[in-house]
C-alpha cells in the first residue's frame, strides 16, 4: 500500500510562500491610525449604508406577499402567492450574497437548489414551499430591516460626528461669520451659553473627533460581523447540505483510492508473481525434457526453479502484507507497527498506548498511514532515528511520526502526502505536517475512534 510521496521532502517552502509575513503589506502606520482611510473600512460603511434601503424593499415585499398569500390560503390562490414570495426572497438572497462578496469579501456558496419531484408549476410550488432554504431566505428578509436600521443609525452617527469634530478647526469660522455666535454651542440656558470658540476648545474638539474617527471603523466592523453571520447562516447552504457535499466528495476519494489499489495489486501480480510462475512452469517443462538426456542439467534447472518459487512466495507474502497483514488482525496495532518499524532503514521507537482496539477499518487506516510515513523516512528523509506514537484522546485516535531528517516535507505541490491527507479526510481524519527546513519533521494524523 505504499504511496510515493517522498517528493514532499526537500521542499523548503510551499509554492508562493516566501517566509513569514510574505504577501502581507508592511505599513508604517499602525492599524488604528490607518483604519479610517482604508478601502476596507469604506466598503464596510458602504455596505451598511446600502443595507437600509435594500432591507426596506425586501421587508416590504416579504411581509406583503406572505400576508397576502396567508390571507388567500382559504382559496387555492394562496399557494402560488406564497411560492412567489419565497422565490422572490431567494432572488433577493442572490443579490445579498453578491453584495456581501463585493463589499465584505464574504464568499458564501450558493444554497442547495430546489428538489423537484416532477415537472410543471405544481412541482415547482411544492418544492419551493418544502425547501428549508426558501424559508431561511424569508427569515433573513424579515430580520434584516430592524438590524439595518440600528446598524445604519450607529454607523452614520459615529462617522458623521467623528469627521465633523475632527475637521472642526477648518470650518468653525462659519459660526461667527454667518451664525452670529462664536462656534458650536456646547451648553445653553436663559443665563449662560458655552461655545467652542477658543483655540484650546477647538483643539480638544478635534482630538475628540479623532478618537471618534479612529473608533468608527472598528464599530462598523463589529456591526458588519453580525451581517456576515446572518448572510452565512441564513443565505448559504445548510449544515446538512454542506455535510452531504463533503460526504459525496469523500466517497469519490474512497472509490478512486480503492480502484487505484486494485490496479496496483493486479499490476503487481501480473508483473511479479505471475511472471515468475510462468517462468517456473517453462523451466520445469524444460527440466522434464532434459531429465533423461542430461540429468545434471535437469537438476540445475530444477534448482533454478526452486529459487524462483522462493522469490515468488516472498513477493506473494509482501503483496498479502500490503493488502492486510495477518499480524494486524491477530495481534493489533502494537505488534503490526513494531513489525513495520523493524523493516525501516533507521531505528524506530514505537509507543502504542490504547485502552482497546479500534474498529478494523480504522485500525487498518492507522496501520497503512504509519507504514507509508515510515517508508517515506527510509527513502527520502536522511534521518538517523524516528519515533512512532499512538494514543487515544476522547473519541479520536492520534498518530504521530517524527524523525530527525532534513525536513522540508509538504502536503502541497502534488506530493504523496497530499494523497495521504485525502485518504484520511475521507474518514473525517486530519493530517498535520510540521517540517521546517533542516528538520526535524513531525507528522500528526488524527482519526475518529470507532470501537
SULMOTA-V402987 format. One record per residue. N is the residue number from 1. RES is the residue in one small letter. PHI is phi in whole degrees, -180 to 180 (NA if undefined). Layout:
n = (N:N)
res = (RES:RES)
phi = (PHI:PHI)
This chain:
n = (1:2:3:4:5:6:7:8:9:10:11:12:13:14:15:16:17:18:19:20:21:22:23:24:25:26:27:28:29:30:31:32:33:34:35:36:37:38:39:40:41:42:43:44:45:46:47:48:49:50:51:52:53:54:55:56:57:58:59:60:61:62:63:64:65:66:67:68:69:70:71:72:73:74:75:76:77:78:79:80:81:82:83:84:85:86:87:88:89:90:91:92:93:94:95:96:97:98:99:100:101:102:103:104:105:106:107:108:109:110:111:112:113:114:115:116:117:118:119:120:121:122:123:124:125:126:127:128:129:130:131:132:133:134:135:136:137:138:139:140:141:142:143:144:145:146:147:148:149:150:151:152:153:154:155:156:157:158:159:160:161:162:163:164:165:166:167:168:169:170:171:172:173:174:175:176:177:178:179:180:181:182:183:184:185:186:187:188:189:190:191:192:193:194:195:196:197:198:199:200:201:202:203:204:205:206:207:208:209:210:211:212:213:214:215:216:217:218:219:220:221:222:223:224:225:226:227:228:229:230:231:232:233:234:235:236:237:238:239:240:241:242:243:244:245:246:247:248:249:250:251:252:253:254:255:256:257:258:259:260:261:262:263:264:265:266:267:268:269:270:271:272:273:274:275:276:277:278:279:280:281:282:283:284:285:286:287:288:289:290:291:292:293:294:295:296:297:298:299:300:301:302:303:304:305:306:307:308:309:310:311:312:313:314:315:316:317:318:319:320:321:322:323:324:325:326:327:328:329:330:331:332:333:334:335:336:337:338:339:340:341:342:343:344:345:346:347:348:349:350:351:352:353:354:355:356:357:358:359:360:361:362:363:364:365:366:367:368:369:370:371:372:373:374:375:376:377:378:379:380:381:382:383:384:385:386:387:388:389:390:391:392:393:394:395:396:397:398:399:400:401:402:403:404:405:406:407:408:409:410:411:412:413:414:415:416:417:418:419:420:421:422:423:424:425:426:427:428:429:430:431:432:433:434:435:436:437:438:439:440:441:442:443:444:445:446:447:448:449:450:451)
res = (x:x:x:x:x:x:x:x:x:x:x:x:x:x:x:x:x:x:x:x:x:x:x:x:x:x:x:x:x:x:x:x:x:x:x:x:x:x:x:x:x:x:x:x:x:x:x:x:x:x:x:x:x:x:x:x:x:x:x:x:x:x:x:x:x:x:x:x:x:x:x:x:x:x:x:x:x:x:x:x:x:x:x:x:x:x:x:x:x:x:x:x:x:x:x:x:x:x:x:x:x:x:x:x:x:x:x:x:x:x:x:x:x:x:x:x:x:x:x:x:x:x:x:x:x:x:x:x:x:x:x:x:x:x:x:x:x:x:x:x:x:x:x:x:x:x:x:x:x:x:x:x:x:x:x:x:x:x:x:x:x:x:x:x:x:x:x:x:x:x:x:x:x:x:x:x:x:x:x:x:x:x:x:x:x:x:x:x:x:x:x:x:x:x:x:x:x:x:x:x:x:x:x:x:x:x:x:x:x:x:x:x:x:x:x:x:x:x:x:x:x:x:x:x:x:x:x:x:x:x:x:x:x:x:x:x:x:x:x:x:x:x:x:x:x:x:x:x:x:x:x:x:x:x:x:x:x:x:x:x:x:x:x:x:x:x:x:x:x:x:x:x:x:x:x:x:x:x:x:x:x:x:x:x:x:x:x:x:x:x:x:x:x:x:x:x:x:x:x:x:x:x:x:x:x:x:x:x:x:x:x:x:x:x:x:x:x:x:x:x:x:x:x:x:x:x:x:x:x:x:x:x:x:x:x:x:x:x:x:x:x:x:x:x:x:x:x:x:x:x:x:x:x:x:x:x:x:x:x:x:x:x:x:x:x:x:x:x:x:x:x:x:x:x:x:x:x:x:x:x:x:x:x:x:x:x:x:x:x:x:x:x:x:x:x:x:x:x:x:x:x:x:x:x:x:x:x:x:x:x:x:x:x:x:x:x:x:x:x:x:x:x:x:x:x:x:x:x:x:x:x:x:x:x:x:x:x:x:x:x:x:x:x:x:x:x:x:x:x:x:x)
phi = (NA:-66:-120:-76:-129:-69:-57:-65:-76:94:-80:-78:-142:-76:-57:82:-109:-131:102:-62:84:-67:83:-104:-70:-101:-99:-78:-87:-68:-61:-64:-84:-89:-58:-63:-111:-73:-64:-62:-63:-72:-66:-66:-64:-61:-62:-68:-66:-75:-62:-65:-64:-67:-67:-63:-66:-67:-64:-62:-62:-64:-66:-64:-68:-68:-64:-64:-65:-64:-69:-92:-65:-65:-116:-70:-65:-66:-66:-65:-66:-63:-63:-66:-62:-68:-65:-64:-64:-65:-64:-62:-63:-61:-63:-68:-65:-66:-66:-66:-68:-77:-102:-105:70:-99:-98:-99:-63:-66:-70:-64:-71:-66:-104:-84:-110:120:-126:105:-66:-64:-64:-66:-64:-63:-66:-67:-72:-86:-77:-65:-62:-62:-72:-68:-65:-64:-61:-63:-62:-79:-77:-68:-63:-61:-69:-64:-62:-64:-65:-62:-63:-66:-64:-65:-62:-65:-66:-67:-65:-62:-71:-64:-72:-64:-94:-55:-61:-87:-130:-65:-65:-65:-67:-68:-82:-118:-102:71:-142:-72:172:-62:-82:-85:-154:-163:-143:-67:-107:-130:-141:-118:-116:-88:-130:-100:-55:-65:-65:-65:-65:-63:-60:-65:-67:-62:-62:-63:-63:-62:-65:-71:-81:-58:-59:-75:-65:-63:-65:-66:-66:-70:-62:-64:-62:-60:-64:-67:-65:-69:-80:-104:-105:-94:-67:-70:-60:-65:-65:-62:-66:-63:-63:-62:-67:-64:-66:-64:-63:-62:-64:-62:-64:-64:-65:-63:-65:-64:-66:-64:-65:-66:-63:-62:-66:-64:-66:-69:-86:-106:-62:-63:-63:-67:-67:-64:-63:-62:-63:-66:-65:-67:-63:-65:-63:-63:-70:-81:-60:-84:-80:-140:-59:-66:-64:-64:-65:-63:-67:-66:-64:-64:-64:-63:-65:-63:-63:-61:-64:-63:-63:-65:-65:-67:-63:-63:-66:-65:-65:-71:-76:-169:-69:-65:-65:-68:-67:-80:-123:94:-65:-58:-69:-66:-70:-64:-67:-64:-63:-68:-93:-74:-78:-121:-62:-127:-99:-111:-127:-119:-124:-125:-70:-158:-88:-75:-61:-54:-65:-67:-63:-66:-64:-62:-62:-71:-63:-65:-61:-68:-65:-69:-64:-63:-63:-63:-89:-131:-85:58:-87:-111:-159:-151:-134:-129:-122:-132:-153:-117:-125:54:-105:-127:-99:-107:-126:-140:-120:-125:-149:-103:-80:-79:73:81:-71:-146:-80:-86:78:78:-74:-66:-61:-65:-65:-65:-63:-66:-63:-68:-64:-66:-117:65:-99:-135:-123:-120:-112:-121:-143:-68:-60:76:77:-77:-108:-128:-116:-115:-118:-127:-125:-70:-87:-127:-82)
